[in-house]
Each structure stands twice: as C-alpha cells, then as structure tokens.
C-alpha cells in the first residue's frame, strides 16, 4: 500500500515524464529530454498498483500529448480534448503491459518493442494519428537517424526507449545491467557508424529538378472570406510572375480562394493558364455533394494533366470521427466534413515523376512509401496557418525529414505560412527565409532539388522492424 507522500511523488513522476517527453518536440534544443523522460514513468509503472495505474498512466499520457499538441486547441478545444484523451489510451495500455515486462530479465528488449508496436497501432488504426512518434524528436540529429532507410523511424524510437530502460536499470542497480550497457553501446556505435557511411556514400547528386516553391502567407481568418478573394488571387499571380519560366510552380494546400466545381472549372484553369508555367496548386474541389482536398497539375498550355484527392484526412480538422456520437463538435474546415480520395496518383513533370502528400499525409509511412516507389521526388503541400507557427511547423517538418531518409527520396514542403523548403534524400534541410524570417512571410523559393532514383530497403519493405519487435516480444514471453 502506497503512503500518501509516495502517491504525490508518483503523480509528479507521471506528469513530469509526459511533460519532459512532450517538451522534447518543442524545439530541437530540447530533443535530449526524450532520452531520460521515461525513467520517471518506469518508476510509476513499477510502484503503482494495477487498480490505480489507469489514472497515473492517463496523467502521463495526457501530459505528454498536451505538451506536444497544445496548438490543436487554437482551432478546436473540444476536439483537442477528445483527441488527447484518445491518444493517452496508448500510454495506459503500455503501462499495464509494461508492468509485466518490467519485472522480467529481458525488459530492456521487450519494453522498447512493446512501445513501437503501440506507435504503429496509433499511427494506423481508427483516426490514425502518428504525430509525436518518439524518433521524430531527433530529426536534426543526422548522425543518428540514417538507419531509418533500413528500419524506419520506429527503430530510432526503439533505441530511445532502450536507452531509458537501461538508465532505469542502472538507477535500480538491476542484476545483469552490464550486458544491457554493452549491448546499448554497441548498438549506438553501429548506428552512428552506419549513419556516417550513408552520408558519405550519398554525396553524389546525379540530377536536379527546378522547382519554385511559393509561400503565400494568407491569414487563415481571411482565407475563405469572399471580400478577400481578389487580394488572394492577386497575390497568387504576383508570386507566379517572379518564378523562372522553366520551373514547376508549386502553391500550398487549398491556395485557390474558391471551391472548384464543374460550373467554374474553366475560370479556375484559365487563371493559371495565363502564367504559361507548369503549375501544381492545392484547391478544395466539390463533386456532387462531396468536398475533396485536392491537388491539380496544369501544364504550360493551361491544360489539366492530373488531379489527386487527399486520401488521409485530419481528424477533427477535416472530419469528425464517430460523427454520430459527436454531433456537437464542428469540423474546423470552412466547408464542413471533407471526403477522402480513393486513388494514389503519380504526376509527371518534364520526365520526372512525383507524388503529392497533402498536409499530414506525410505522417503515414506506408502511404509515403507507396508514393515513393514510383516517384523521383515528393511534394508536401500544407496550410499550417491554423496553428500559429512553431512548434507545430517544426514538428511537421521533422516528420517529412524522416520520410525523405526512410525512402531515400528528396522532398519539398510548401506551406502557406511556413515552414517552406526542401529535404534532400540524406535528410539535409534548406528553408525559405525572408529577412531572416521563415514563418508568416511570403515569397518565392527557387530550388534545384537533387534527384536520387535508387529507393531504399525500407521503401521496398516498410515497417519490417515491427515484425522483428513482435518476434522479440514473443520469444521473451516464452523465456519468461
């Protein structure tokens, strides 16, 4: 039975673990916090009885996701509450299963494996919200994350959890901890060595493609106001005129200030045709009674040569999960609930193939890998104006960095308010800046994007490490 003072200490540990873990996503300078934040949670899992562990782990999870995702509350406080509550369930599941594995000799293998399996489920089942995967916190650490081209970002999450478990065992002076330290040291050295090798072996750029990335910086509260539509069109035109004629001009998500439908499609096409450039533009499309978040490719002659409808929609942003039970929550989209597309689409520009990821579609590794297999580069168009800049913008950028490394494919990111820029297939980042500012400014970023046509092992066999983690869990259970 826990004493009252112990309960308060463990409640503090639970909240502190979530807060420090979440804070590691706030900015790259805080990314080191993730390497010891779970130690506090392991004490909670070990000491708290099963009948009250639910509340402690809920507190930890809620603290974590509130710290990481507080910016969702800028646009939907009720949606933010329900989303955070749902995501916290994964911490509760980890706590109850982890309580068993924490006492076994192989906890340093099983706990990291259990965690990344839960990350995979969180990313892919129901609403599918893969934000704040632990490995994403390390997106600026190039010399650690290159192994993602074999095993993906969840291998980096696995190493992070392994480090936390070994640190916890050292504090507890667990028997056999020396072999854990040796294994961890060898693994990190091997990972660093591989990263150095890959960075050097990928130095040669065989070809580059010319792209013009347009950061439009349209205020979200004016974006769909009819009286402001002419100013938006003028801004789109002025920015296009500043681009090189031979470049593919890329606008952000939903840049066009009107809903595109059959009755006004000619007007939409003619507006961009007068620029005499290849244009990729995001726009909301209406067909029959359904709205779609789409990307249109228009050639230099003003002809529509391709269209893609967003497959993966933002929960509470573009649709409400369990709408029947949550009728009282309004979707933040100006059109109401958006419908998902059904087909993958690969575009072609001057002989180069590319796939388009709209908004948070880059958080789905399987989706991105499928696009990458048949593409020479990737384009992520997004708005992000809803969330008032950082830390959301940096978090979103970090996700795309991992997609580029995992698949060994270069990618550009074109955002309404920033961050706009490109990521090479080595994970190098170049951002658009104007007068030293990268957010809430407008302009043209002309880039020569390096092309790598050789896809990675991960691209061909995505998430194979999840199978390895499952096998490790199964074997360790048999040994126990």
Secondary structure, DSSP 8 states (H G I E B T S, - for coil): ---HHHHHHHHHHHHHHHHHHHHTTT-GGGGGGGGTHHHHHHHHHHHS-HHHHHHHHHHHHHHHHHHHHGGGGGT-HHHHHHHHHHHHHHHHHHHHHHHHHTTSTTHHHHHHHHHHHHHHHHHHSTT---TT-GGGGGTT-HHHHTTHHHH-HHHHHHHHHHHHHHHHHHHHT-TTHHHHHHHHHHHHHHHHHHHHHHHHHT----EEEEEEEEE----TTTTT-GGGHHHHHHHHHHHHHTS-TTSEEE--TT-SSS-B-GGGHHHHHHHHHTT-SEEEEEEEEEETTEEEEEEEEE-TTS-EEEEEE-SS--BTTTB-TTTTT-TTS--SSTTSS--------EEEETTEEEEEEEGGGGG-HHHHHHHHHT-SEEEEEE--GGGTSTTHHHHHHHHHHHHHHHHT--EEEEESSS--EEE-TT--EEE--BTTB-SS--EEEEEEEEE-----HHHHSTTHHHHHHHHHHHHHHHH-
